[in-house]
Amino acid sequence: MHRRRFLQTSVAALAATGSSSALHAATKAPTHHDITIYRFKFVPDTLDVRVGDTITWQNKDIAPHTATANDDSWTTDELGKRQSQTLTVTAGMSGDYYCVYHPHMKAKLTIAS
Amino acid sequence: MKLKMTLLAASLIVSMTGAAKAEDPSKLNDLEIAHVAYVADVIDIRYAHLALAISSNPDIHEFAKTMIRDHEAVNEQALALLGKLNAQPQDNFLSQSLQKGAEELITEMSQLRGDAFDKRYAENELAYHKAVNNLVENAFIPNIENAEVKSLFEAGLEIFKAHEGHAEMMVKKVN
């Protein structure tokens, strides 16, 4: 009896905690992030984001660039000088990305769980 | 050290072009320097179009497309700046020397096919960018008087150094 009550209490508490976290995550306002492309580098070159956040890549170089997933699952358009593009973070965007025109330009997105 | 690098860059250009007499690139004025840079960009664009026409290597194609895209972007900025300054670039010995060398190299590369072309193209891209970068960094930028022209050359140098690194990767891939 005590054991059953304990389990029921624990499960209820866990569920409540889980609901609270889920509610907190669901209601947390998306954050906007800026990444500058300058002198053939993504700045910052690593970024922690959440699903639903937005990221703007702005190219400050003369040369056109892209931000493209290593597995090609997402990409910006070609960004000419002073051009920018904003993408909304989805679950599949975690990982390394690069510029398809200049493969030595590398950066990384990490999606918080 | 700077003089040594300038002379090295000049000698590389002269040896690339087969010119018999070396003149001093550091004595060029801003408008002559602009002309050399524009010609150097156009030459690399011509090499890239040749590569697209002859090579069947996808890596070479991607590299060549990048050269066209970037050098056209630089020249667009250069022409815009010259227009703003109401200035015309001035032809000079170095532009002519570069053009002569390019004609000879294009004739040579046009005869090559397959791996032989890819290797020659990649190796020339590396040598060409190294030589031009030395020239821009050590002979041109220190002597450019106009601040906006100097700034454009500094930005251009960033691009061409990236190309030099990219060309090194290409040479490794095709060898």
Interface residues (C-beta under 8 A of the other chain):
Chain A: R39 F40 D61 I62 A63 P64 G80 K81 V100 Y101 H102 P103 H104
Chain B: E62 K65 T66 R69 D70 A73 V74 Q77 A155 G156 E158 I159 A162 G165 H166 M169
